[in-house]
Amino acid sequence: MSTPFSSRPGGALHPGGVPALELRAAIDAQRHGDTAGARRRFEQLLRDHPHDPLVVHCAGLNLRLLGRHEEGLALLRRSTDLAPAEAGFWRNLAGALHDQGHLDECARTLAQALGLEPGHTGTLLQLARLELERGRWPDARDLFARLVSHGNLPSRERVDAYVGLAVALSAMNLSPEEALREANRLAPGDPEILFQLGEVALNQGEYERARSAFGESLRLSPALEPAATGLAVILIQEGRFTEARQALRDVLARHPRSFRAWGLLLILKGGDDETPRDLERARRLAADPTIPWDHDPHAATFLLALGGACEETGEYAEAFEFYRRGNRLLFHPERYDARAEAHFVRSLLLATGEAFRRRHAPPPDSTLPFTPVYIVGMPRSGTTLMEEMLAAHPAVSPGGEMVAFHALLLRTLGLRRIGELPARLETATAEEIARLRRETADLLAETARGRPFVTDKMPGNYVFLNLLRTLVPSLRILHMRRNPQDTCFSCYTTGFRVSHEFSYDLTTLGQQYRIYETTLALWRRHLPPALFLDVDYETLVAEPEPTLRRILEFLALPWDPRVLDFHRLERPVRTASVWQVRQPLNRRSVGRAQRFARWLGPLDEALGLHHPLPPPFELPDDVRL
């Protein structure tokens, strides 16, 4: 955001009755580090000219530099009241608001500045970065896209805009590669951009390309910690945990406050002789009062991982305190609204009901040469475990969390955000649905790679089941069902890479779970049994063979004992469950929440465990899904 005096007042402002030399002397004193002299001069100017906007504004900036942030902020606000047409004042006010954490007011202030100077690229860039920080990905994407198409944008700012566009696209589960390649073309050899390209390749599972990008980034900038940590992430996803531990310790030897490296090291449970020392060093780091915890995006995941390490040693009170601290950093109440989520799910169910499916019935010749299997449920309900078990069967090609389907919906239907989908489907033409059907089939075929079954384990696809059965009628659905408290608590202790904004607060977790539970109860009533199967996580881990036999029979797959040895697969895993699915099947996570029961009152209340709650939404009795 803006720094003091970064936006010069425009020509429309003149000192008027203010002696120009006195004001210049005060500003010069501040700029040359004479804080005491600057303070005296500004105090005198304010006494003599309390209503002059330029004096008020510059005095406010000076107070900020002196660490008197609230007093300075009050003067900056007052200066915009005195000179509401001065865009530079609004920009500097936005910088102060940002520094004080008033992000919503900061956005409104930047919008005010942009209204006064619509083409001001600096304001556009500030607002775009702010929208990234606020998690408003579509707005950030649109602002960065506007910047990169701006003819007069300086080259460095254009590079920054392409990188920002890539970050926004990635957060929306859209490919950022084109934006990053353009940034790399404009700034060849920029190690930060090469690192971002490595992250793209890593997320796509292209490990050799990721290694190459991270390695080149480190060659150009040996101190670039994220690239070194990225190399360790590849080792983790490949299941090479011993090598990964050493790589992460090497990173931490050079960067002892790398929260990302610490978080990754702490989740590699089991450990070795160095693990107890790692834990003690991590505890000391977490107790450091000088760390600005809210300034590092990886600080929260470090605290959550430290909580997990303490839980492993049976120190539950300490573990929960780290979980609480980590989630407090991640939770933004404005990013999740349970009522809005319930309205979206209800609207989508109504928009894709029986009338929609009749209107867009597939042609007779649209049968696919493979069976798509959608594994759905709440996050942390066992969807990754289920896919890994099926992936051990030679007839199954695992697709992981196929975010490309959501990107396809946005692109094909021209949506800015997925929340627009219900209304858009009501007006979708036969041609648009036919195109969605073709592109979905192509996406699945590419993943199937000639095998007769392909899986998509995106948990949240449970809201899209009617749309999916319209697009791919031959699908099968496996619903992973787990104890509500265990499911929600597992979410609470996991630092998700993107989305799942509900998971960082116990109350919103319970609210989201009830929306999910209500939705699945509807599917149980309306979906044909031939398409839908409930799989209880607890039964799966207690009785794996009979449960898997029932699942394979449902899918019309022959029994193969390799599904019981899924943990031996040498296959990359790119979800939060990477460590768990590399271990033999066990029941350690069953009943986990009970160890923390004394702290889970808000979750139990939101789940309605103590007092019955009305359903989060209902459908009319005559609706057929």
FENGIWO-V301114 format. One record per run of one state. SS is the DSSP state (@ for helix, = for strand, . for the rest). FROM is the first residue (numbers start at 1). LEN is the number of residues. If there is no record, write none. Layout:
ss,from,len
SS,FROM,LEN
SS,FROM,LEN
//
This chain:
ss,from,len
.,1,19
@,20,12
.,32,3
@,35,14
.,49,4
@,53,13
.,66,3
@,69,14
.,83,4
@,87,13
.,100,3
@,103,14
.,117,4
@,121,13
.,134,3
@,137,12
.,149,6
@,155,17
.,172,5
@,177,10
.,187,4
@,191,13
.,204,3
@,207,14
.,221,4
@,225,13
.,238,3
@,241,14
.,255,4
@,259,9
.,268,7
@,275,12
.,287,6
@,293,3
.,296,3
@,299,14
.,313,3
@,316,15
.,331,2
@,333,3
.,336,2
@,338,14
.,352,2
@,354,6
.,360,11
=,371,6
.,377,6
@,383,9
.,392,4
=,396,3
.,399,5
@,404,10
.,414,4
@,418,10
.,428,2
@,430,19
.,449,4
=,453,4
.,457,2
@,459,13
.,472,4
=,476,6
.,482,2
@,484,9
.,493,8
@,501,4
.,505,1
@,506,21
.,527,5
=,532,5
@,537,6
.,543,1
@,544,11
.,555,6
@,561,8
.,569,11
@,580,3
.,583,9
@,592,8
.,600,1
@,601,7
.,608,18
//
